[in-house]
Amino acid sequence: MLPEEDLKIITEKMGREPNLVEQGCFLNLWSEHCSYRSSAPLLKTFTTTGDKVIIGPGDDAAIISFGNGWVLAIGMESHNHPSYVDPYNGSATGVGGIVRDIISMGARPIALMDPLYFGPLNNPKNLYLFEHIIEGIAGYGNCIGVPVVRGEAFFDKSYSGNPLVNVVAVGLAREKDIVTACAQTAGNKLVLMGSTTGRDGLGGASFASRDLSEDSEAEDRPSIQIGDPFTEKLVIEATLEAIGKGYVKSCRDLGAAGLAGASSEMASKGDLGMRIIADNVILRETGMTPYEILIAESQERMLLEVEPENVDAVLDIAKKYDLNGSMIGELTDVMNYTVEFKGEVVADIPIKELTEGAPTFERPSKAPESRDIGEKPDIPADLKRTVINLLSSHNVASKRWIYRQYDHEVQVRTVTKPGDDAGILRIDGNEGIALSCGCNPRHTLLDPYIGGKGTVIENAMNLAVKGARGIAIVDCLNFGNPERPDIYWQFKHAILGLGDAARDLTIPVVGGNVSLYNESGEFKTAIAPTPSIGLVGHIEDVSMAPAGIFTNEGDTIILVGTTGDELGGSEYYNIIGKEMDGNVPQPPENYTVIIDTLIDLAKSGKLTASHDVSLGGIAASICEMCEKYGADIDLSNIGNDLRADDILFSESYARALLVTSEPDVVAEMLKDIPHAVIGKVGGNALNIQIGNSKIQLSLDEIKEARDSLMTLMME
């Protein structure tokens, strides 16, 4: 079952040909999904350390210092292929898996974010996937009591046949309670706790490392895990209780490659061997083979390293929570991964070869042919209708239909509702965190380096307008088939751009996930390059965060940043059918200064509202702020050589709308960066003037347009 070259390498290292059980272990642990074979050399270019980083990449989740003895656990994962084959269970188990990564570090999960990417909803298959993926996330997250506080939903034809389901999870713990996935001592026992082991999720890691075929829904269903959020909630409490009582020396979630992956990686990290007694694994199906027991990715299972004298105490905790628990093996000084079944040794593998032996390499890469940016289209005769069409676009429209299904206030830490620039949670007194996620795939398709860089800038801007400074990034790098030189070139340059921006802003990249082979045989599509990230920021006082909408009539509106002729990859070009032409936005050289200044302004108490300018440009951002009040806006002096559509719809980076009742004070704080007063808050309509062009939109017209997704899904 192994590729010929891999079989040759393994046979040489072991001195014999591996049997079928051993081949199954190698197939999954040497997959791209587990071993990062063609991505590891690129990921090494990230800066992963910093003053607040306690544990960086390589564990189940990263650990970041928050202060006062508190730490944050943060992780990000994808469940893309499973969510196409079985959208409800695929997305639900994506949530469950990343939550268990947080638990395994000894942290209680306190927040989720879900960057999601779909094909256009005018296709019935895409509509079905969208509806059931959202249902799966809501059903699982709500049942386990973890709020979904932020997300993204982006629609593009390249995701037809291969939706992306990325999930970020954040946990909270006392630093003294943190455990890792690194095994500690030979002779300690391994306890498997949680659900039973069945045949669901067989070969999930290898399934995630190949393209989706036209027959995936039927052929690949055995690779899909089935989730049970009620068991997950019990696993959360049981695991944290066992850790809290000091019984757990190391811990690992059973995710990709199942028991084989979790147990071998745990032992290998501690430079130890592992002896597994497969007969002791509690099964939900009869007649399961050693291969199935080791590779199955059945959900809601945790692997705990426990000292021999504490095994019974841990099993009692499992029983208390009505969970299955059994001692399934032990750590050894012999550096082999050995599996016994019915008194026979069915696998005996040098453990470092299994977990670290997969060859890594950079693939050939080739830049595409130079792109012609094309001629600019005529300015629309009816700018008002164009603005309404833009607001009605599912990418710009309100995502209320999605987030109203999520419980975003459970645990009572949530300060802002989904739909704002950033999710804000209270952690210690008024001190808290701000969260943002996502990317702009069309910008990355036009220029992977700029798109990767812009991903970090855009998320940092979302935090900055709330007064928060980024402290850690996790990523989910979603791309097509890396064996294609053009795809690998996209992948490489997006990573370089993301890494450079993170360094500019001194934010370490502390963990994440790579998801490759996102292509559809059914729709003949490869996804747009999607380097989605989750950004966690620190906010000194959550009560000082400005609102995201106009709140006071008579306040002054200030535009910060420079607007350019940068409509390439814009939503405006998408809705008029021009799509991928035009100049891609270039981040300004002073974007770090802009972000720092915005943070200071938001913390100053001088702003009544603030909002980042991004997808849809100034037109979309102003309309999004018109919930209670309208405004009178004059954009005539924004770029003397720009056309009206440039000014309204450009998606230039590092721009924001600031609203204040003290414009002179704010202007003084903005003296070192480009800015302009553009209007006043008030009335029940939005009036925009650009030279001789005038646009008037009532608040009802704006609301109706922004509710387009809700209207579609309620029909």
N, C-alpha and C positions, 0 to 999 in steps of 0.2 A: 504493500500500500504506500510505501515511501517513494519519493522521486529517486531516480536511478543514482544521481550524484550523491544525495544524502545517504542512501543505503550503502554506497561504496565507502564513504567517510566513516560511518558508524561501524560497519563491519571491520574496517581496519583498526579503529580505536578499541573495539571490544575483543578483537581477535577471533571473532566468529560472527555469523549472520544473526541478527536479532530475531527472536521468535515474534509471533503476531501480536502478543500482548506488549512486548517491548517496542515493536514498530508503532503501535497505537500511541504509546507514550511519546515517542519521538515525533510522530506526525503532528501532534497537537502542540507540544512544547517547543518544537522547532518551527512552528508556523509563524508567519509574519506577525500575526496578532499577538503572540506571546513573546517572541524573541526579537522583534524589531530588526529583522535581518538586513533590510535595505534602508532602514531609517535610523538605526543607532548611530552611524557615523555623523549624520546630520544633526541629530538631537544633542550630540556632545557640544555643539556650538552655542547652546543656550548657557546663560549665566544662571546657576541654580542655587547659589549661596547668598546670604545676606545677614544683616544683624538680627533679623527676626526669625530666620529659618533654623528650626531645631532639627527637623528631619526633612530632607529633600526628596528627589525622585528615587524610586526603587522599592518603596514600601507600598502597602495597600493605599495609603493616603499620606499627604505631606502634613507636617506639624509646624505651625507658625505661632510664635509668641504674641500674645495679646497684651499681657501686663497683669500685674496684681495676682500672679500665680495661675492665670488662665491661659489656655492655648486653644488655637483653632485647628481642626483637622479639615483638610480640603482635598477633594478629588473630583475627577471628571472622567466619564466613560461614554462610550457609544453602544447602541444596540440597533445598528442600522439594518443589516440583513434579516435578523429575526423579525423586525417590525414590518418588513415587507411581506414575509411569508405568513405571519400571524400578527396583525397589527396590535390587537389588544394585549396578548400575552408578551409579545416582543417588547413593547414599550413599558409594560408593567414590570417585567423582570429587569429591564434597564434601570428603573428606579430602585428596585430591590437590591440589585448587585452593588450599585455605588453606595447605597446606604450601609450595606454590610461592610464595605471597605472602611467607612468611617467608624463603625462600631468596633471593628477589629483593632483599631488603634486605642480603644478605651474611651472614645468620645461619644457623647449623645448627639445624634443628628438634629440640627435646629433649622436647617433651611435647604431648599432645593431650587435650582434654576433649570429651565429646559429650552435650550436653543434647538429649534425644529425646522426642517427644510422639506418642502413638498413640491410635487408637480402642480400645475394649474388646476383649479377646482372645477373648471368646465369639463374636465374629463371624469366620467363616473368612477373609474378605478381610483383616481387620485382623491376624489371626494370621500370614497369609502375608507381609504387608508387614513386620511386626515381625521375623520370622525372617530374612528376606532382607536387610533393612536392616542388622541386626547382623552378618550374614555379610559384607556388603560392607565395612563399617567395619573389621572384624577382618582380612579378607583383604588390604585395602590397607595398613592401618597396620602390620600384622605384617611384611609383605614389605619395607616401606621402612625398618623398624627404628626407628620412633618410638613410644614407649610411650603408651598411653592410660591416664592416671593418675587420671582423675575423670570423672564423668558424671552424668546424670540420665535416668530413664525414667518418664514420667508418662502415665497412661492416662485418657482422658475421651472421652465420645461425640462431642464437638465436633470431634475430630481424625479421625473416620471419613471416609475419602475424601480426606483432606489431612493426612498425617503431617508432622511437622516434624523435619528433620534439621539441627541446628545443630552446628557444629564450631569449637572454639577451638584455636589452635595457638600455642605459645610456642617461641621460638628464642633461641640464645645466640651472642654474637659479641664480638670486641674492638671497642671504639668506633672505632678507626682503620680498620677494615675495612668499615664501613657504607657502602653505596651507596643511592641513592634512585631513584625513578621519574621524576626531573626531568632532561630532556635538557640537555646541557652546551654543546655547540659545533656551530655550523653547519659542514658538511663532514665530520663524523664519520659513520661507516657504521653501518648496522643489520644485525646478524647474528641470524638466527632459528635456534635450536638446540633439538634434542630429537627428538620424534617427527615423522612426516610429517603433512601436513594432508589430512584427508578431509572427507566431508560430514556427519560426526556433529556434533551440537550446533548445527545451523543455527538461528539465531534464538533461541538459549537465553535471551538477556536479555529479548527481547520476550515470550517464552513465560512467563518468571517474573513478568511484569507483567500477568497476566490470570487469571481464575478457571479452575479445572479443570472441563472439561465431562464429561458422562457418557461420551463417546467418547475421552477423553484417551489411554487406553492405546494405541489404534490410531493416532489422528490425530497425536499429539504425539511419537511415538517418534523421528522424525528430529531432534527438539530435544534428545535425550539424548546426552550424551557417553559414550564408552567409555574406561575407564581401563586403564592398564598399569603396575602398581606397580614392576615390574622396570625399565622404562624410567625411571620417576620416580626410582628410587634412583640411576641413572646421571646423570640430570639434576641431582640434588642435588650429587653429587660434581664433575661437570664445571663447573657454575655457580660453586660455591665455589672451585674451583681457579682459574678464570679471574679471579674477583674478587680472590682472594688474591695473584695475580701482578700485579695492578694494571692489567689490560687493560680492565676494565669501567668506563665512566664513568657509566652509568646502566643500569637494568635493570627489566624489567617482565614479570610473568607474563601469559600469554595466557589470560584468564578470560572474563568476560562481554563479549560483542560481539567476541570473537576478536581477529584481527590488527588490524582496524579500531579496536577499542577501545584495545588496548595501545599501538599506534604513535601514534595521534592524541593520546591523553592524555599520553604521554611527551613528545612534541614541544611540545604546548601548555603544559605545566607549565614548560618552559624558554623560553617565548616564542619558539619556533622553528616553522618549517614542516617538512613531511615529504614526501619523494618516495618512493613505493613502486613497485618493479618486480615486479609480481605474477607474471611469468613465472619469477622466480627462486625462488619458494616451492616446496619439494619436496613433491610431491603423492603420495598413496597411491591415488588414483582418477583415471581418465582422463576427459577432457572437462569438467573443472570450470570453471565460469564465474568471472569476476572477483568477482561478488557472493558466490559460495560460498567462494572463497578468502579473502575479507576477513571474512566473518561467521561461518564455521565455528568452533566452539569445541572442536576436537580437543584432546585433553589432552596433558600432558607437553611443553609448548613454552615456551621463554623467549626474550625479545627483549632483545638486548644492544646498547648503544651502545659502539662501539669506534673508536679512532683508526685512520685508514687503514693506517698502518704495522703495526698489530697484528692486522688481520683474519685473516691467514694463521695466526698463532699461535693465535687463538681457534678457527679451523676445525680446526687440528691437535688441540686439546684435545677437540673434539667427536668427531673421528675416533678418538682414543685410547679414548674411552668408547663407541665403536660407536654414536654418535648422528648423526643428520642435521644438517648445518649448511650455511647458505648466506648470502651477503650479499644482502639483499633491498631495500636502499634507503639513503637518506642524509638527514641533517638539512639544512635550507636556511634562508636568511634570509628567504625569501618566505613570508608567513604563510598559506600554503594547504596543504591536505591533498590531494596529487596522486597518482593511481594510474595507472600505465601497464601495458598488457597488449597483447602482440603489436604493439608499436610505436605504439599509439594511447593517448591519454589517455581513460580510462574514468570518471574521477572527478576533480573539481577543486573543492574546497570551502574556503571561508574557515574555517581550522582552529578559531578561537575560537567560531564559530557552531556548529560540530559538537560541540565538547566543553563549551562553557559557555553556549550560546545557548538551551537549552531553558527556556521560561518556568517559573518556580517560583511557587507560590501556596499559600495556606492554603485548604483546602476548607471549605464550610459544615459546621458541627458542631452537634449538638443532643443535649443530655443526655436520657437515657431518662426515662420516667415514674418518679416516686418509688416506691421498692420497699417493699412491706410485709414486715417481717421475720418475720411469722407467729407462730403460737403455738409454744411449746416443746413437743416431744414428751414423753411420759412417760419417766421413767428406766427403762431396760431392767431387767426382773426378774432376768435372769441377766447380771450385769456381766462375769463370767469369760468367758462365751461371746462377749460383745460385744468384749472385748479380743482374743480369739483371731480373731474375724472381721476385726477391724481389722488385726492383724498379717498375716493371710492376704490382705488386699487387695493387689493388684499394685502399688499406689502406695507402700505401706509395706513390703511384703515385700522380702527380700534380693534384690538384682540379681545374685547370684553367677552365674546362668546366662549373663548378658550378659558380665560382666567376666572370667570365666574363659576366654573366647575371645580376649581381648586379651593381648598380651605387654606387661605393664606394668613389667617390670624391665629391658628392653633398654636399653643405654647406662649401666646400673648407677648411675644417679643417684637412683632412686626410693627413698624412705625408708618411705612408708606405702603399703599396698595399697588399691586401689579399694574403696569401701564405707565408708571412714572419712569424718569431716566434711570433711576437705580432703586433697588430694594434696600431698605434700611431696617436694621434690627438693633434693638437695645441689648447690650451685653452686661455691663456693669455700671449701675447708676444710669447716668445719661450718656455714658460712653458707649459707642457701638461700632457696627460695621456697615458698610455699604457694598452692594453687590451688583455687578453688571455682567452681561454675557453676549456672545454672538459675533458676527462679522458681516462684511459686505462681499458676497461671493462674486458679484459682477465686476467689482473693482479688481479683485484678485485674478479673475479670468483675463482681464485686459493687461494687468501688470502684476504678476504674483508678488514681487518684492514690495511694491507700493501697497498692494492689498494687505499683505501681512503686516506691514508697518502701520497702515491705517487702522487695522483691527485693534491694535493696542491703543492707538491714539483715541479712537472713538469710544472705547470702553473707559479709558481714563477720563475723557471729557464728561461722560455720564456720571462718574463719581465726583469730578471737580465741581460741577454746578450744584452739588449737594454739600460741598465742603469736605469731601473725603479724599484721602490720598491713597493710591494703590499700594498694597504691601506684598501681594503675591498673585501670580498668574498660574492657572492650570489650562491645558489646551486639549482640544480634540481635533486632530489634523485629518480631515476627511478629503480623500482624493480618489481618483480613478485607478486604473491598472498601472502600477509603477514599472512594469516591464515595457511600457511604451515610453520611449525617450522624451517625448513632449510632456507627458504626465509627470515623469520623474523630475523634469526641469521645473515644472510648476511647483512641485512639492519642495524641492531644494530651495528655490528662491523665495517662496512664501515663508519658510522657516528662517531664512536669513533676515528678511524684513521684520518678521515678528521679533526675532532676537535683538536686532539693532534698536528697535523702538523700546523694548523692555529695558535694555541697558541705558538708553538715553534718559529714561524715567526712573532708573535705579529700582526696578521692580523685578525680582527674581522669578524665573519660570520653575516652579517647584514640583510639577508632575503633570500627568495627563495620559493621553491615549493616542494611538495612531490607527486610523481606519482606512485601509486601502482597498482596492478592487471594487470600488463603488460604481459599477456599471451594470446596465440592464440589457439582457438579451431580448427581453420582451419588447422594450420600447426603443432599442438601439441607441441608448443614451449613455454618456459618461457624465457624472456630476460636474458642475462648476467647482473649481478648487475652493474648499470651504475650511479655512483654518480658524475654526470657532474657538473662542476662549471663554473662561470664567475669570473675572477679576474681583478680588476681595480688597476692600479699602478700609482704612481706619477713620472714624469720624469722632471728633472730640466731644461733641454735644449734639445728640440727635434732635434735640428740640430747636436747634438753630438752623436746620436744613430748610432752605427756601422752598416754597410751593412750586409745583410744576405748571400752574395755570394762573391767569390774571386774577388777583384777589382784591385790588383796591382801585377804584376809579380815580383818574387824575394822575396815576403814577407814570413815570417816564420809562420808555422802552429803549434800550441801548443794544445795538448789534456789535458784538466783539468778534474780531478776526477779519480776514480778507477774503472776499468773494471773487472767484476767478472764472474764466471761460473754461469750465471743467465739467461738461455734461456727459462725458464718456461713462458708460455703465450706470447712468442715472435712471431713476424710476420714471422720470419725465420722458426720456428717450424710449424706454420700454413701452409706455402706454401709447406713444404715437407711432410705434412700430420701427423705430430706428435701432433700438437695442444696443448693439455692442460697438457703435462708432463713437467718435469724439475723443476729446482729451480727458484722460483719467485724472482725477484730482491728485495733486502733488502736495504732500504735507509741508506747511511752511517751516522755514528753518528755526523759527522761534517758538515752536509748539510747546516746548517744555516751559518756557516763560509764561505763555498764555495759560497753561494748565495751573501753574503755581499761583498766578494772579487770581484766577477764578476761585481757587480754593480759599485764598485769603479773603476775597470778597464775600463768599458764601458764609465764612466763619465770622465776618465782621458784624452781621446783623443789619447791614445796610440794604439788603435785597429783600423784597417781598415775594419775588418769584424769579426763577431762572430755568432755562431749558436749553439743552444742547441742540445744535442744528446739524442734521445728518440726512437720512433718507428722505427724499422729497424736497430737500432744500428749505429755504426761508419760508416759502409758501406753506409747506406742510407744518413746520414748527410753529409759526404764528397761529395757524388754524387750531392746532392741538392745544394751544393755551387759551383759546376762546371758548371756555366752558360756561363761566358765569357772566363774563363781560366781553364786549367787542373791543375794537381799538381803531384809531386813526393812524395809518402808517404812510410815510413818504419814503420811498426807496430811490428817489431820483438821483441822489448823489452817491449811490453805492456803485463805484466803478464807472468812471466816465466813458470808457470805451466798451462797456458791456451792453448787450441787448436785454430787453425786458425778460426774455425766457432764461437767459444766463442768470440774471439777478434773482429771479423767483425760484428757479429749480436746480441751480448748481449745487453739488454736494461736496463743495470744498471742505477740507478738514479743519479742525480746531476753531470752530465758530460757536457762538452761544448767544442767546437772547437773555439780557438781564433787565429786571424790572425793579424800579426803586422810587421812593418818595424823596430821596436826597441825591439828585443827579450830579450836583457839583462835587460832592464828596466822592461818589463812585467814579466820576470822570478823572479826578485827581489820582485815584488808585490805579486807573487804567492808562495813565499818561505814557507808559513805555510800550504799549501795544496798540495795534490798530483798533479803532472803535468809532461808532457814529450813533448819535441820537436819531432814532427813526420814527418816534411817535409817542402817543399817549394812550393809556387804557381808558375805556369808557364806552357807554352806549350798548345797544343790542345788535350791533352789526360790525363787521370787519370791513374797513375801507382802506384800500391800498392804492397809492398813487405812484406811478413810475413815468416821469415826463408827462406826456399827453395821454397816457393810458391810465384808466381807472377801473378798479374792480371792487364791487360791493357784494358781500356775502352776509346774509342774516345768520344768526346763531343757529336757527332751525335748519337752514340749508347746510351748514357745516356739519351739524349733528347727523342729519340724514345721510350725507355722503360718508362720514366716518363710521356709520353703523352698517355699511354694506355687507360686511362679513356676517354680522349678527342676523341681518335680514335674510341672507342666503341660507344660513343654517337653520333658521326658524321656519322656513317655507316647507 
